[in-house]
């Protein structure tokens, strides 16, 4: 199973320590006030170079249980560099994209001083990603002429897994929610096809599609945790299954 990028682990560590201290100080000086609702914003896709606006809602259903839903817009942004010496992306845009996630949380009584939604939790989860990027890719042929094509892609990923997280409550109103461990079994499907006229030779089409696949996976570390790029069949669009991962950093407001 692939692991989260080191920079994200460091980011969560550096962000989490100050919030942990601040949250603990707040809890010492002020009694915890139970509130059943949390609205929040997911920062993770923005950190990883995606354009996104993903919001969430958590509802407490008992003293140590809750369910939550996240949903919103998700598309490729500017991230990473193209290190492929043979192919180059000249344009990338997304024609619609979204993400939906649900989980049911069990806050651990023995580990948490206060009731939900505070402290350590375990939760089964499901996440669906739907992204439709359109890319222009080009390369130099044997005669030193640029050959290019527009390629439409459809990326569908379904993750079923179990997560371990911690949610801080600050001044009884604000929250910082971190899903730190989230292994999953993922079904993913990637289909790519040429749009409009293309001057790429027939015998180069397969290599061009695979080059685009590899460039996207390299540019967006988030994709590396979800798919094993060596197994993607870009032509058939068949669903493949393998191990995945989920990690999240989000901030919220309790009411």
SERO-4910 file (N, C-alpha, C, O; in steps of 0.05 Angstrom, whole numbers):
BEGIN
 pado doro    nc1    nc2    nc3   cac1   cac2   cac3    cc1    cc2    cc3    oc1    oc2    oc3
  Unk    A     17    -24      0      0      0      0     18     25      0     38     26     14
  Unk    A     11     44    -15     26     69    -17     21     85      8      0     82     21
  Unk    A     40    103     15     39    118     40     35    148     33     41    156     11
  Unk    A     24    163     53     20    192     48     46    206     42     67    198     53
  Unk    A     46    227     26     71    242     20     82    253     46     67    261     64
  Unk    A    108    254     49    121    263     73    114    291     80    111    298    103
  Unk    A    111    308     60    105    336     65     78    340     79     75    358     95
  Unk    A     59    322     73     33    324     86     34    315    115     22    327    132
  Unk    A     50    294    121     53    285    148     67    307    165     58    313    187
  Unk    A     87    320    153    101    342    167     82    365    172     81    377    193
  Unk    A     65    372    151     46    394    154     26    388    176     22    406    193
  Unk    A     15    364    177     -4    357    198      9    359    226     -2    368    245
  Unk    A     35    349    227     49    349    252     54    377    262     49    383    286
  Unk    A     62    395    244     68    422    253     43    438    259     43    454    278
  Unk    A     21    433    244     -4    446    250    -17    435    275    -28    450    291
  Unk    A    -14    409    279    -28    396    301    -18    403    328    -33    405    347
  Unk    A      9    406    331     20    411    357     10    438    369      1    437    392
  Unk    A     10    460    354      0    485    366    -30    483    373    -38    492    394
  Unk    A    -46    470    355    -74    468    360    -79    449    384    -97    454    400
  Unk    A    -62    429    387    -65    411    410    -61    425    436    -77    423    454
  Unk    A    -39    441    437    -34    456    461    -56    477    467    -65    479    490
  Unk    A    -64    491    446    -85    511    449   -111    498    458   -125    509    475
  Unk    A   -118    475    445   -143    462    452   -143    452    481   -163    453    494
  Unk    A   -120    441    490   -118    431    517   -121    453    537   -134    450    557
  Unk    A   -108    476    532   -110    498    550   -138    508    552   -148    515    574
  Unk    A   -152    508    529   -180    518    529   -198    499    545   -215    509    560
  Unk    A   -193    473    543   -209    454    558   -204    455    588   -222    449    604
  Unk    A   -180    463    595   -174    465    624   -187    489    637   -194    489    660
  Unk    A   -192    510    621   -202    535    633   -232    538    628   -244    557    637
  Unk    A   -244    520    613   -272    524    606   -285    496    603   -274    479    589
  Unk    A   -308    493    616   -322    467    615   -331    461    587   -339    478    572
  Unk    A   -329    435    580   -338    426    553   -368    428    551   -382    418    568
  Unk    A   -378    441    530   -406    444    526   -415    427    503   -406    431    480
  Unk    A   -431    406    508   -440    389    486   -456    404    465   -474    419    471
  Unk    A   -449    400    440   -464    410    417   -465    388    396   -446    374    392
  Unk    A   -488    385    383   -492    362    366   -483    366    337   -482    346    322
  Unk    A   -477    390    328   -472    395    300   -444    408    295   -435    425    311
  Unk    A   -432    400    274   -407    412    265   -409    417    234   -415    398    219
  Unk    A   -403    441    226   -399    446    197   -370    452    193   -357    463    211
  Unk    A   -359    443    170   -330    445    167   -322    448    138   -337    444    119
  Unk    A   -296    454    135   -284    457    108   -260    439    106   -243    439    124
  Unk    A   -258    424     84   -236    405     80   -213    419     66   -215    428     43
  Unk    A   -190    422     80   -166    436     69   -149    418     52   -132    427     37
  Unk    A   -152    391     54   -132    373     43   -129    375     13   -106    377      4
  Unk    A   -150    376     -4   -145    378    -33   -130    403    -40   -114    403    -59
  Unk    A   -136    426    -27   -122    451    -33    -92    448    -27    -75    458    -42
  Unk    A    -85    435     -5    -57    431      3    -43    414    -18    -19    418    -24
  Unk    A    -57    395    -30    -45    377    -50    -46    387    -78    -39    372    -97
  Unk    A    -55    412    -82    -53    424   -109    -78    421   -126    -77    425   -150
  Unk    A   -101    415   -114   -126    413   -128   -142    438   -124   -139    452   -104
  Unk    A   -159    444   -143   -179    465   -140   -203    451   -127   -214    432   -138
  Unk    A   -212    461   -104   -234    447    -90   -249    466    -72   -239    487    -64
  Unk    A   -274    458    -66   -291    471    -46   -308    449    -34   -330    444    -43
  Unk    A   -297    435    -14   -310    412     -3   -318    419     26   -301    425     43
  Unk    A   -343    417     32   -354    424     58   -365    398     71   -372    379     57
  Unk    A   -367    399     97   -376    375    112   -395    382    134   -397    405    143
  Unk    A   -410    362    143   -428    364    165   -426    340    183   -427    317    172
  Unk    A   -423    343    209   -422    321    228   -445    324    248   -450    346    258
  Unk    A   -458    302    253   -481    302    272   -476    282    293   -472    258    288
  Unk    A   -477    290    318   -474    273    341   -500    258    346   -522    270    347
  Unk    A   -499    231    348   -523    215    351   -524    202    379   -546    193    388
  Unk    A   -502    202    393   -501    193    421   -476    205    434   -462    220    421
  Unk    A   -471    198    459   -449    211    474   -422    206    461   -404    222    464
  Unk    A   -419    183    447   -393    176    435   -396    166    407   -378    151    398
  Unk    A   -416    174    392   -419    166    364   -430    190    348   -444    207    358
  Unk    A   -422    190    322   -432    210    304   -430    200    276   -416    180    270
  Unk    A   -443    213    257   -439    208    229   -432    234    215   -440    255    225
  Unk    A   -418    232    193   -411    257    179   -412    253    149   -409    230    139
  Unk    A   -416    275    135   -418    275    106   -401    298     95   -403    320    105
  Unk    A   -385    293     75   -369    313     61   -376    313     32   -379    291     20
  Unk    A   -379    335     19   -385    336     -9   -377    363    -21   -377    383     -6
  Unk    A   -369    363    -46   -363    389    -59   -348    386    -85   -344    364    -95
  Unk    A   -340    408    -95   -326    410   -121   -297    401   -119   -284    408    -99
  Unk    A   -287    387   -139   -259    378   -139   -249    376   -167   -262    364   -185
  Unk    A   -227    389   -173   -215    389   -200   -185    392   -198   -174    399   -177
  Unk    A   -172    385   -220   -143    389   -221   -135    418   -221   -148    435   -234
  Unk    A   -115    425   -205   -104    452   -205    -75    451   -215    -67    433   -229
  Unk    A    -60    471   -208    -32    472   -216    -15    459   -193    -14    470   -171
  Unk    A     -2    437   -199     13    424   -179     36    408   -192     32    395   -212
  Unk    A     59    411   -180     82    395   -190     92    405   -217     81    423   -229
  Unk    A    113    392   -226    125    398   -252    124    374   -270    125    351   -260
  Unk    A    124    379   -296    125    357   -315    154    350   -320    169    365   -332
  Unk    A    162    326   -309    190    318   -312    193    297   -335    215    286   -338
  Unk    A    172    293   -351    174    275   -373    189    289   -396    180    310   -405
  Unk    A    211    277   -405    228    290   -425    217    287   -453    226    302   -471
  Unk    A    198    269   -457    188    264   -484    161    277   -489    155    284   -512
  Unk    A    145    281   -468    118    292   -472    115    317   -454    128    320   -434
  Unk    A     97    334   -463     92    359   -448     62    366   -448     49    363   -469
  Unk    A     52    374   -425     24    383   -423     24    413   -428     37    428   -415
  Unk    A      8    421   -447      6    450   -454    -20    462   -443    -22    487   -442
  Unk    A    -39    446   -435    -64    456   -424    -78    435   -408    -79    412   -417
  Unk    A    -88    443   -385   -103    424   -368   -128    439   -357   -125    460   -346
  Unk    A   -151    427   -360   -175    438   -348   -194    415   -341   -191    393   -351
  Unk    A   -212    421   -323   -230    401   -313   -259    408   -321   -268    430   -316
  Unk    A   -272    389   -334   -300    393   -341   -318    379   -320   -329    358   -325
  Unk    A   -320    392   -298   -336    381   -276   -321    361   -260   -305    345   -271
  Unk    A   -325    361   -234   -313    341   -217   -324    345   -188   -331    367   -180
  Unk    A   -325    323   -173   -336    326   -146   -325    302   -129   -315    282   -139
  Unk    A   -329    305   -103   -322    285    -84   -344    283    -63   -355    303    -55
  Unk    A   -350    258    -55   -370    253    -34   -358    233    -14   -348    212    -23
  Unk    A   -360    239     12   -349    221     32   -369    219     55   -381    239     64
  Unk    A   -372    195     66   -388    190     90   -373    172    109   -358    155    101
  Unk    A   -377    177    135   -365    159    155   -383    158    180   -400    176    184
  Unk    A   -380    137    196   -394    135    221   -373    131    243   -359    112    243
  Unk    A   -373    151    261   -350    152    280   -357    141    308   -379    146    318
  Unk    A   -338    127    319   -340    116    346   -317    130    362   -294    122    360
  Unk    A   -325    150    378   -305    163    395   -299    145    419   -318    136    433
  Unk    A   -274    140    425   -266    120    444   -269    130    473   -256    150    481
  Unk    A   -286    117    488   -293    127    515   -268    127    533   -264    145    549
  Unk    A   -252    106    531   -229    104    549   -207    124    543   -191    130    560
  Unk    A   -207    135    518   -186    153    510   -194    182    512   -177    200    512
  Unk    A   -220    188    514   -230    215    511   -243    224    538   -260    211    549
  Unk    A   -234    247    546   -245    259    571   -274    269    566   -291    266    583
  Unk    A   -279    280    543   -304    292    536   -319    276    516   -307    259    502
  Unk    A   -345    280    513   -361    265    494   -357    274    465   -342    294    461
  Unk    A   -370    261    446   -368    269    418   -379    298    415   -398    305    428
  Unk    A   -366    313    396   -346    305    376   -318    314    384   -306    331    370
  Unk    A   -307    303    405   -280    309    414   -264    284    419   -274    265    430
  Unk    A   -239    284    410   -220    263    417   -215    243    395   -220    248    371
  Unk    A   -205    220    404   -197    199    385   -222    184    376   -240    178    392
  Unk    A   -222    177    350   -245    162    340   -236    141    319   -215    145    306
  Unk    A   -251    121    316   -249    101    294   -275    103    278   -296    107    289
  Unk    A   -272     99    251   -296    101    235   -293     86    209   -272     88    195
  Unk    A   -313     70    201   -314     60    174   -322     82    156   -337    100    163
  Unk    A   -312     82    131   -318    105    113   -320     95     84   -311     74     76
  Unk    A   -333    113     69   -335    109     40   -330    136     26   -341    156     35
  Unk    A   -314    136      6   -308    161     -9   -310    156    -39   -300    135    -49
  Unk    A   -323    173    -53   -325    172    -82   -313    197    -95   -319    219    -87
  Unk    A   -294    193   -114   -282    215   -129   -290    212   -158   -290    191   -170
  Unk    A   -297    235   -169   -306    236   -197   -292    261   -210   -300    283   -204
  Unk    A   -273    256   -227   -258    278   -239   -256    274   -269   -251    252   -279
  Unk    A   -261    296   -284   -262    294   -313   -243    315   -326   -252    336   -335
  Unk    A   -217    309   -325   -198    328   -336   -196    327   -367   -201    306   -379
  Unk    A   -188    349   -379   -183    350   -407   -155    362   -411   -149    383   -401
  Unk    A   -138    348   -425   -110    355   -427   -101    357   -456   -109    340   -473
  Unk    A    -84    376   -462    -71    377   -488    -42    368   -484    -27    380   -468
  Unk    A    -34    347   -498     -7    336   -495      7    337   -521     -6    333   -542
  Unk    A     33    342   -521     48    344   -546     76    331   -542     86    327   -520
  Unk    A     88    324   -565    116    314   -565    128    319   -592    114    325   -611
  Unk    A    154    317   -593    169    320   -618    171    293   -632    180    273   -620
  Unk    A    163    292   -658    166    267   -672    195    264   -683    212    281   -678
  Unk    A    199    244   -699    226    238   -709    236    260   -728    260    263   -732
  Unk    A    218    276   -739    226    298   -757    227    325   -742    228    346   -755
  Unk    A    227    324   -716    229    348   -699    205    366   -703    207    390   -700
  Unk    A    182    354   -709    157    370   -711    140    363   -686    138    341   -677
  Unk    A    126    384   -676    109    380   -653     83    366   -661     70    375   -680
  Unk    A     76    345   -647     52    330   -652     35    333   -626     45    328   -604
  Unk    A     10    340   -629     -6    345   -605    -35    334   -608    -44    328   -630
  Unk    A    -48    331   -585    -76    322   -585    -89    330   -559    -76    333   -538
  Unk    A   -115    333   -560   -132    338   -536   -143    311   -527   -154    296   -543
  Unk    A   -139    305   -501   -148    279   -490   -167    285   -467   -161    299   -448
  Unk    A   -191    273   -469   -210    274   -447   -207    249   -430   -204    227   -440
  Unk    A   -208    254   -404   -205    231   -385   -228    230   -366   -240    251   -359
  Unk    A   -235    206   -357   -255    202   -337   -243    185   -315   -235    163   -319
  Unk    A   -241    197   -291   -229    183   -268   -251    179   -247   -264    198   -237
  Unk    A   -255    154   -240   -275    146   -220   -261    129   -199   -249    109   -206
  Unk    A   -264    137   -173   -251    121   -152   -271    118   -129   -283    138   -120
  Unk    A   -274     94   -119   -290     87    -96   -273     75    -75   -260     54    -79
  Unk    A   -272     87    -51   -256     77    -29   -274     67     -6   -291     82      3
  Unk    A   -269     43      3   -282     32     27   -260     26     47   -241     11     42
  Unk    A   -262     38     71   -240     35     90   -247     40    118   -270     44    125
  Unk    A   -226     40    135   -228     46    164   -208     67    171   -185     65    163
  Unk    A   -217     88    185   -199    110    191   -196    114    221   -213    107    237
  Unk    A   -172    124    229   -167    132    256   -161    162    256   -144    172    240
  Unk    A   -175    177    273   -171    206    272   -174    218    300   -179    205    320
  Unk    A   -169    245    301   -172    260    326   -184    287    319   -176    300    300
  Unk    A   -204    294    335   -217    320    331   -213    338    356   -220    330    379
  Unk    A   -201    361    352   -197    380    374   -221    399    375   -233    406    355
  Unk    A   -228    407    400   -248    428    404   -235    452    417   -222    449    438
  Unk    A   -238    475    405   -225    499    414   -246    519    423   -262    528    407
  Unk    A   -245    527    448   -264    546    460   -293    538    455   -310    555    452
  Unk    A   -298    512    455   -325    501    453   -339    508    427   -363    503    424
  Unk    A   -325    519    407   -338    527    382   -324    517    358   -336    507    339
  Unk    A   -297    520    357   -282    513    334   -269    486    336   -263    477    358
  Unk    A   -266    473    313   -255    446    313   -233    443    292   -233    457    272
  Unk    A   -214    426    298   -194    417    278   -196    387    277   -190    373    297
  Unk    A   -203    376    254   -207    347    251   -185    336    233   -181    346    211
  Unk    A   -171    316    243   -149    304    228   -153    274    226   -153    260    246
  Unk    A   -156    264    202   -156    235    197   -128    228    190   -118    235    169
  Unk    A   -115    213    208    -86    208    205    -80    181    192    -60    178    178
  Unk    A    -97    161    196    -93    135    185   -119    126    172   -140    125    186
  Unk    A   -119    119    146   -144    112    133   -140     92    111   -146     98     88
  Unk    A   -131     67    117   -127     47     96   -154     39     84   -175     40     97
  Unk    A   -154     32     58   -179     26     45   -175      5     23   -152     -1     15
  Unk    A   -197     -6     14   -197    -22    -10   -211     -5    -32   -234      3    -28
  Unk    A   -197      0    -53   -206     20    -73   -212      8   -100   -196     -9   -110
  Unk    A   -234     15   -111   -240      9   -139   -237     33   -156   -250     54   -150
  Unk    A   -220     32   -176   -215     56   -192   -217     49   -222   -210     28   -231
  Unk    A   -226     70   -236   -230     67   -265   -220     92   -279   -229    114   -272
  Unk    A   -203     89   -298   -193    112   -314   -196    106   -343   -187     85   -353
  Unk    A   -210    123   -357   -213    120   -386   -205    145   -400   -214    167   -393
  Unk    A   -188    143   -421   -179    166   -436   -185    162   -465   -183    140   -476
  Unk    A   -193    183   -478   -198    182   -507   -192    209   -520   -194    230   -507
  Unk    A   -185    208   -545   -178    232   -560   -203    248   -567   -224    236   -573
  Unk    A   -201    274   -566   -223    291   -573   -216    307   -598   -195    318   -600
  Unk    A   -234    306   -617   -230    321   -642   -208    310   -659   -201    286   -656
  Unk    A   -197    327   -676   -175    318   -694   -149    315   -680   -143    331   -662
  Unk    A   -134    295   -687   -107    290   -676    -88    283   -698    -95    267   -716
  Unk    A    -64    293   -696    -43    286   -716    -23    266   -704     -1    263   -714
  Unk    A    -31    253   -682    -14    232   -671    -18    206   -686    -40    197   -690
  Unk    A      4    194   -695      2    169   -711    -12    147   -695    -11    147   -670
  Unk    A    -25    129   -709    -40    107   -696    -22     90   -677    -31     82   -656
  Unk    A      2     85   -686     20     68   -670     31     82   -645     44     70   -629
  Unk    A     26    108   -643     35    124   -619     13    130   -599     19    141   -578
  Unk    A    -11    123   -606    -34    130   -589    -31    117   -561    -35    131   -541
  Unk    A    -25     91   -560    -24     78   -535     -2     90   -517     -7     94   -493
  Unk    A     21     95   -528     43    107   -513     36    135   -503     44    143   -481
  Unk    A     21    150   -519     13    177   -511     -6    177   -488     -3    193   -469
  Unk    A    -25    159   -488    -44    156   -466    -30    148   -441    -36    159   -419
  Unk    A    -12    129   -443      3    121   -419     21    143   -408     24    146   -384
  Unk    A     32    159   -426     49    181   -418     32    202   -402     41    212   -382
  Unk    A      8    207   -412    -10    226   -398    -17    215   -370    -16    230   -351
  Unk    A    -24    190   -369    -30    177   -344     -7    181   -324    -11    189   -301
  Unk    A     18    175   -333     41    177   -315     46    205   -306     54    210   -283
  Unk    A     43    225   -324     47    253   -318     28    262   -296     35    276   -277
  Unk    A      2    255   -299    -18    263   -280    -12    252   -253    -15    265   -232
  Unk    A     -5    226   -252      0    213   -226     25    226   -213     26    229   -189
  Unk    A     45    233   -229     69    246   -218     64    274   -208     74    282   -188
  Unk    A     47    289   -223     42    316   -215     24    319   -191     26    339   -176
  Unk    A      7    299   -186    -12    301   -164     -7    278   -144    -17    256   -148
  Unk    A      8    283   -123     14    261   -104    -10    248    -92    -10    225    -84
  Unk    A    -32    263    -90    -58    253    -80    -67    228    -95    -77    209    -84
  Unk    A    -62    228   -122    -70    205   -138    -53    181   -132    -62    158   -135
  Unk    A    -28    185   -124    -10    163   -119    -20    145    -95    -15    121    -95
  Unk    A    -34    158    -77    -44    142    -54    -69    127    -60    -78    110    -45
  Unk    A    -81    132    -83   -107    120    -90   -105     99   -112   -121     81   -113
  Unk    A    -86    102   -130    -84     83   -152    -56     73   -156    -37     87   -150
  Unk    A    -54     48   -165    -28     37   -173    -27     41   -203    -39     27   -219
  Unk    A    -12     62   -211    -12     70   -239     -3     48   -258    -10     49   -282
  Unk    A     11     29   -248     21      7   -265     -2    -11   -274      2    -28   -292
  Unk    A    -25     -9   -261    -47    -28   -268    -70    -15   -283    -89    -28   -291
  Unk    A    -68     11   -288    -90     25   -301    -91     19   -331    -71     22   -345
  Unk    A   -113     10   -340   -118      5   -368   -133     29   -379   -157     32   -375
  Unk    A   -119     47   -393   -131     73   -400   -151     70   -424   -166     89   -429
  Unk    A   -151     48   -437   -168     45   -460   -195     32   -453   -216     42   -463
  Unk    A   -195     12   -437   -220     -3   -432   -238     11   -413   -263      7   -414
  Unk    A   -227     26   -394   -244     39   -374   -254     18   -354   -274     24   -340
  Unk    A   -242     -5   -351   -251    -25   -333   -244    -17   -304   -225     -2   -299
  Unk    A   -259    -27   -285   -254    -21   -257   -233    -40   -246   -235    -65   -250
  Unk    A   -213    -30   -233   -192    -46   -220   -193    -41   -190   -202    -20   -181
  Unk    A   -184    -61   -175   -186    -60   -146   -158    -62   -134   -141    -78   -144
  Unk    A   -153    -47   -113   -127    -48   -100   -129    -32    -74   -150    -23    -66
  Unk    A   -106    -30    -61   -105    -16    -35   -103     14    -39    -91     24    -58
  Unk    A   -116     29    -22   -115     58    -23   -111     70      5   -104     55     24
  Unk    A   -114     96      7   -109    110     32   -125    136     33   -131    148     13
  Unk    A   -132    144     58   -145    169     62   -132    184     85   -127    173    106
  Unk    A   -128    210     81   -119    228    103   -132    255     98   -134    264     75
  Unk    A   -140    268    120   -156    292    118   -148    312    139   -142    304    162
  Unk    A   -147    337    132   -145    359    151   -167    379    146   -169    390    124
  Unk    A   -184    384    165   -207    402    161   -213    418    187   -207    409    209
  Unk    A   -224    441    182   -230    459    205   -261    463    205   -274    462    184
  Unk    A   -272    467    229   -301    469    231   -311    487    253   -295    499    268
  Unk    A   -337    489    255   -351    505    274   -373    489    287   -390    478    272
  Unk    A   -375    488    313   -395    473    328   -419    491    334   -416    514    341
  Unk    A   -443    479    333   -466    494    341   -488    475    351   -510    484    358
***
